[in-house]
């Protein structure tokens, strides 16, 4: 979980504007989106292995309801769990982020490469899980 906290910290420092809470909000949204990418990747690989379209089983026939009703219902548990985790571990999270603030430049660069590699691999796995049924059917 420390790795996700480090990603949170890096995005928080990137999105730091005039108001200090803006960075927290943007980082919170990005971490939720990363977890959504992982869930979609897992769903994509399960669809490829089982050879059954899982997404069409949960979709509603109306595209408007999919966008404005179903998708928020699928996303909201991620953000609720992140919020609960934050509320229960607020002191721990703030201590870890304070430790990240005191890191050296060399450690910051090395961890920055890890974060970049992680983000690229996550996105590539998502794309592969989406495109793999086309190639393996």
Buried (B, 14 or more C-beta within 10 A) or exposed (E): EEEBBBBBBBBBEEBBEEEEEEBBEBBBBBBBEBBBBBBBBEBBBEBBEEEEEEEEEEBEEEEEEBEEEBEEEEBEEBBEEBEEBBEEBEEBBEEBBEEBEEBEEEEEEEBEEEBEEBBEEBEEBBEBBBEBEEEEE
